[in-house]
Amino acid sequence: MKLIKGDAIRKNKQLMKSFFQLSEETFQLQFEQWAQLGYWNDSYCCYAFEDKGEIVANVSTSIGTMILDGRAYQSIQIGTVMTKPGYQGQGLSGKLMEVVIEDVKQAQFVYLFANATVLQFYTKFGFEKRRQATYHVQTVDLILQPTEVKKLDMNEPKARELLYETTKHRLPISVKMSMLQNEDIVMYHALTQYKDCIYYVPKLQAIIICQEEDGVLQLIDIISKQPVHIIEVLQSLPITAPTIQLLFTPDELSIPVVQGVFEDDGAMFVNEQCDMHYPNDVLYPYSGLA
């Protein structure tokens, strides 16, 4: 069994295929199209144990810039922590985590999202749990003035290019908490679970990711190269749902915002490697989850 990372996996077709298979079997994550289209680059790095040409355990890192209270911090998100059945119970994930933590000392924040079965695992590596928030606004508080909205087809190269270039040069959606320079991870989500809910609003020159679920409009992200206000975006959409859920941390709005506590079986964990404290009661943007 051998520890490998980075290009040793990304530039080896057999190992890439093994990574795709383990990711799908473990988390139902489908990375193959994302990689084939060129979005897997140095910003996403796999650390893995390889045995007989197969990935048997993996921990991945993703680089981004985190905006907190208007300041930018280099950040590393950890994800796809997984071990192939038959190799579990040997401490492979722990060994990979040790290597990763040593490699990412330059980052000011290292963070991850864990499910309920492994919450105690990450505290051994200096991670602390953070409470996340929820944000809801009511449609009745808006003055709706729907404008032209075009659906973007992620099967079309021009649509993908528009999303990628806009995300690459985007402005923060919020000064309280935002992610920048994570366009490759955003593209992963655009090709998978959000592929049918990406829109372009020509009047605002903004890309909107939104979907309706259980009678609630979920505003997942607003991506723009120029300043655009959340209220202006909402009022431009043909909203029929009575409630809007913001899946990111908004700045102060001119309408009432109901803030709650995010309840989930899992949790966000943060390892602070600078003098800045990552706060409770903000929400990490859904479009940037690795």
C-alpha positions in Angstrom: 0.0 0.0 0.0 1.4 3.4 -1.0 0.5 7.0 -0.1 0.1 9.2 -3.2 -1.3 12.6 -3.8 -2.0 15.4 -6.4 -0.9 14.7 -9.9 0.0 11.1 -9.1 -3.8 10.6 -9.1 -5.1 13.4 -11.3 -2.9 12.4 -14.3 -3.3 8.6 -14.0 -6.5 7.4 -15.8 -6.7 4.2 -13.7 -6.4 5.9 -10.4 -8.8 8.7 -11.5 -11.4 6.0 -12.4 -10.9 4.4 -9.0 -11.4 7.7 -7.2 -14.6 8.3 -9.2 -15.9 4.9 -8.3 -15.1 5.2 -4.6 -16.6 8.7 -4.4 -19.9 7.5 -6.0 -20.1 4.3 -3.9 -19.4 6.2 -0.7 -21.2 9.6 -1.1 -23.0 9.3 -4.5 -20.7 12.0 -5.8 -20.1 12.0 -9.5 -16.8 13.6 -10.4 -16.1 12.2 -13.9 -17.8 14.8 -16.1 -16.4 17.6 -14.0 -12.9 16.2 -14.5 -13.4 15.5 -18.2 -14.4 19.1 -18.8 -11.2 20.4 -17.2 -12.4 21.7 -13.9 -10.2 19.3 -11.9 -6.9 21.2 -11.5 -4.3 22.0 -8.8 -6.9 23.7 -6.6 -8.4 20.3 -5.8 -5.9 17.8 -4.4 -6.4 14.2 -3.5 -4.4 12.4 -0.8 -4.9 8.7 -1.0 -3.6 5.2 -0.2 -3.3 3.1 -3.4 -3.2 -0.6 -3.3 -2.9 -2.8 -6.5 -3.9 0.1 -8.7 -6.9 1.2 -6.7 -7.7 4.1 -4.4 -8.6 2.5 -1.1 -8.7 5.6 1.1 -8.9 9.3 0.3 -8.9 12.8 1.8 -9.2 15.7 -0.6 -8.5 19.4 -0.2 -9.9 22.4 -2.0 -8.4 25.9 -2.0 -10.4 29.1 -1.8 -10.5 32.6 -0.4 -12.8 33.1 2.5 -14.3 36.6 3.2 -15.2 37.2 6.9 -16.3 40.7 8.0 -14.8 42.2 4.9 -11.3 40.6 5.2 -9.9 37.9 2.9 -8.4 34.7 4.3 -6.7 31.8 2.5 -8.7 28.7 3.3 -8.7 25.0 2.7 -11.8 22.9 2.6 -11.4 19.1 3.4 -13.8 16.7 1.7 -14.3 13.2 0.3 -12.9 11.5 3.4 -13.6 7.9 2.6 -12.2 4.4 2.9 -13.1 1.4 0.7 -14.9 -1.5 2.5 -12.4 -4.1 3.4 -9.8 -1.5 4.3 -11.7 0.2 7.1 -10.6 0.0 10.7 -6.9 0.3 9.8 -6.6 4.0 10.6 -6.0 5.0 7.0 -8.2 8.2 7.1 -6.4 9.3 10.3 -3.0 8.8 8.6 -4.1 10.8 5.6 -5.5 13.6 7.8 -2.1 13.9 9.5 -0.4 14.4 6.2 -3.0 16.9 5.0 -2.8 19.0 8.2 0.9 19.1 7.8 0.6 20.2 4.2 -1.9 23.0 4.7 -0.2 24.9 7.5 -0.1 28.0 5.2 -3.9 28.3 5.2 -5.5 30.6 7.7 -8.7 28.5 8.0 -9.1 24.7 7.4 -12.6 23.5 7.6 -14.9 20.6 6.7 -18.4 19.3 6.9 -19.0 16.0 8.7 -21.9 13.7 9.1 -23.1 12.5 12.5 -21.2 9.2 12.5 -17.8 10.8 12.5 -18.2 14.0 14.6 -15.6 12.9 17.2 -13.0 11.9 14.6 -12.1 15.5 13.6 -11.6 16.9 17.1 -8.4 14.8 17.3 -6.9 17.0 14.5 -7.6 20.4 16.1 -11.1 21.0 14.6 -13.8 22.6 16.6 -17.6 22.5 15.8 -19.4 25.6 14.6 -23.1 26.3 14.8 -24.5 27.5 11.5 -27.5 29.7 10.9 -30.5 29.8 8.6 -32.0 32.9 6.9 -35.5 33.3 5.6 -37.4 36.3 4.1 -41.1 36.6 3.1 -42.1 37.3 -0.5 -44.9 39.6 0.7 -42.2 42.0 1.9 -40.9 42.4 -1.6 -42.1 44.6 -4.4 -41.9 42.1 -7.3 -41.0 43.5 -10.7 -40.1 40.4 -12.7 -37.7 40.9 -15.5 -36.2 38.6 -18.2 -34.6 35.5 -16.8 -32.8 33.0 -19.0 -32.2 29.4 -18.0 -28.6 28.3 -18.6 -28.1 24.9 -20.0 -25.0 23.3 -18.5 -24.7 21.0 -21.5 -23.8 24.0 -23.6 -20.2 25.1 -23.6 -21.1 28.9 -23.8 -23.3 28.6 -20.8 -20.6 26.8 -18.8 -18.0 29.4 -19.9 -20.3 32.3 -18.8 -20.8 30.7 -15.4 -17.1 29.8 -14.9 -15.8 33.2 -16.0 -18.3 35.1 -13.9 -17.6 33.0 -10.9 -13.9 33.3 -11.4 -14.1 37.1 -11.3 -17.1 37.5 -9.0 -17.6 40.0 -6.2 -18.5 38.6 -2.7 -22.2 38.0 -2.2 -21.7 39.2 1.4 -19.0 40.9 3.4 -20.0 38.9 6.5 -19.2 35.5 5.0 -18.5 34.6 1.3 -16.2 32.4 -0.7 -14.2 33.5 -3.7 -11.7 31.8 -6.0 -13.5 28.5 -5.7 -14.9 28.5 -9.2 -13.9 24.9 -9.9 -16.0 23.6 -6.9 -18.9 25.8 -8.0 -18.7 24.2 -11.4 -18.9 20.7 -9.9 -22.2 21.6 -8.3 -23.4 23.3 -11.5 -22.8 20.0 -13.4 -24.6 17.9 -10.7 -27.3 18.8 -8.2 -27.8 22.4 -9.4 -27.6 21.8 -13.2 -31.3 22.5 -13.7 -31.6 25.6 -11.6 -29.0 28.1 -13.0 -30.3 31.3 -14.6 -29.0 34.5 -16.1 -30.7 37.9 -15.5 -29.5 40.2 -18.3 -30.8 43.4 -16.7 -28.5 42.7 -13.7 -25.7 40.9 -15.5 -26.0 38.3 -12.8 -26.2 34.5 -12.6 -28.8 33.2 -10.1 -28.8 29.7 -8.7 -32.2 28.9 -7.2 -34.8 26.2 -6.8 -38.1 25.6 -5.2 -38.4 22.9 -2.6 -41.5 22.1 -0.4 -43.1 25.4 -1.3 -39.9 27.4 -0.4 -37.7 29.2 -2.9 -34.1 28.5 -2.1 -31.8 31.2 -3.3 -28.5 29.3 -3.4 -26.2 32.0 -4.9 -26.0 35.3 -6.8 -22.9 35.4 -9.0 -21.9 38.7 -10.5 -18.8 40.7 -11.5 -20.5 44.0 -10.5 -22.3 45.0 -7.4 -25.8 43.7 -7.2 -28.2 43.8 -4.2 -30.0 40.8 -2.9 -33.3 42.6 -2.8 -32.9 43.8 -6.4 -32.3 40.2 -7.5 -35.3 38.8 -5.6 -37.6 41.5 -6.9 -36.5 40.7 -10.5 -37.5 37.0 -10.2 -41.0 35.6 -10.9 -41.4 34.3 -7.4 -44.6 32.4 -6.4 -43.4 30.8 -3.2 -44.4 32.6 0.0 -41.0 32.1 1.7 -37.5 32.5 0.4 -34.6 30.7 2.1 -31.1 32.3 1.6 -28.5 29.5 1.4 -25.7 31.9 2.3 -25.1 34.6 4.9 -26.6 37.9 3.8 -25.5 41.4 4.7 -28.1 43.7 6.3 -31.3 43.8 4.2 -34.0 46.4 4.0 -36.7 43.8 4.7 -37.1 41.5 7.8 -34.8 38.5 7.8 -35.7 35.6 10.2 -32.5 34.0 11.4 -32.6 30.6 12.9 -30.3 27.7 13.9 -29.3 25.3 11.2 -30.3 21.8 12.3 -28.7 18.8 10.7 -27.3 15.5 11.6 -23.8 16.7 10.6 -21.8 19.8 11.5 -19.2 22.2 10.3 -15.7 21.9 11.8 -13.1 24.6 11.7 -9.3 24.6 12.5 -8.2 28.2 13.0 -4.6 28.7 11.9 -4.6 32.5 12.4 -5.8 35.0 15.0 -9.2 35.4 13.4 -12.1 33.6 15.0 -14.5 31.8 12.7 -17.9 32.8 14.3 -21.0 30.7 15.1 -24.3 31.7 13.6 -23.3 32.3 10.0 -24.0 30.1 7.0 -21.3 28.8 4.7 -22.6 29.2 1.1 -24.1 26.0 -0.3 -22.7 26.6 -3.8 -19.2 26.2 -2.4 -19.5 23.0 -0.5 -16.8 20.5 -1.6 
